[in-house]
Amino acid sequence: MVVRGRLWRVANPHLSPEERESLVSALMAARRQVKAAMAAADPGALAAARSSVNAAKTSLGERGPVWWHDGAKDFNRHLVKNTPYRQWYEQLVGPPA
């Protein structure tokens, strides 16, 4: 996935729909905990909530070890223009202005 010119890893497509739904629910709950901890200015709760977000994203495959097995490098968070995917992306959206 590309957001503002950066590649971002998507969730593992091999997860079952039920597993994906459960993990997304856990992620959303953790994000709500982050919001609540920030509103309460509670550093301990904020650290715990952010840890929960990270765990959910890792379980989804958006962080941590790669979920693909073809040996392709992980370009997560790289500018697409600096990766082998530049030409593919420019075919989709056109060259940079």
PyMOL commands that set and color helices and strands:
alter all, ss='L'
color gray80, all
select helices_A, chain A and resi 17-40+43-60+80-82+86-93
alter helices_A, ss='H'
color red, helices_A
select strands_A, chain A and resi 2-3+6-7
alter strands_A, ss='S'
color yellow, strands_A
deselect
rebuild
show_as cartoon
